[in-house]
């Protein structure tokens, strides 16, 4: 009779001999061999299932990291500027970032004006949460109106919450009503949606008045450095106590224009592009303010960067030849 040990044949044993009657040394040998055979089989199975590399690793480790972009441009009809300003900003941002980060069309969503409702924007953020893996890069861009609402939870440095104005045909009678009825998006809720994204590299670019006021929504416990969980970088077009201007031609937001120009000029990564854009916005905001009769607005426009893990330095742009078309990409109408 051939008796099996863990599915494998072993030495012949007399029909009247039980395993328990074998010497202890022999039983220990068979037990050890069976255990090692099981371990080896498990390792081989893991290697076959997930591909080359460390046995048992998750398949996401062997998938090439991807980039996902959600760009929102929303200029409502009851505030200036013209809705086409925010449309051009969102479309130009998505187009250039997709080109320089080599992002396929299926990984890019753009919502402009009538499309940029509360339902569509929150669904877009949920899409990012669904599709982005740990090693992927996520970029969320918002260009539109930002308004301040008195903070009722005491968690805001300036005592005010940032509210992102989303599409509606008619102006709501109060900011609080627009937030309560899910017309506009408050920074606390936006922070929850962004922090639900699994990626360790999430960047939000906000070209809106009072943009940096959104910081507390993204970092409810402060901008803590956590090298295990990853993090979120916030690029803001202005401080919480400032407005954001659009360019002299009324073409798009001043900060968006300068950021795109810096990328087109060959800045190697998002951090360096931001630093150049900040320098040029601080130079130009005064002339832009004067054109729309806000030259007496004394606090200026100072873009800010909150990036405790230096994520923006890891987002590198591909270098492409500067052609006349490329040099004007940021100013093209969609």
Secondary structure, DSSP 8 states (H G I E B T S, - for coil): -EEEETTEEEEE--TT--GGGS-HHHHHHHHHHHHHHHHHHHHHHHHHHH-SSSTT--GGGGS---EEEEEEEE--TTSSS-HHHHHHHHHHHHHHHHHHTT--GGGEEEEEGGG--HHHHHHHHHHHHHH--TT-EEEEEEEE-EEEEE-SSS--TTSEEEEE----SS--S-HHHHHHTTSSEEHHHHHHHHHT---SEEEEEEESTTGGGGHHHH-TT-S---TTT-EEEEEESS-TT----B-TTSSSBHHHHHHHHHHHTT-SBHHHHHHHHHHHHHHHHHHHHHHTT-TT-TT----EEE-TT-GGGG-B-------HHHHTGGG---
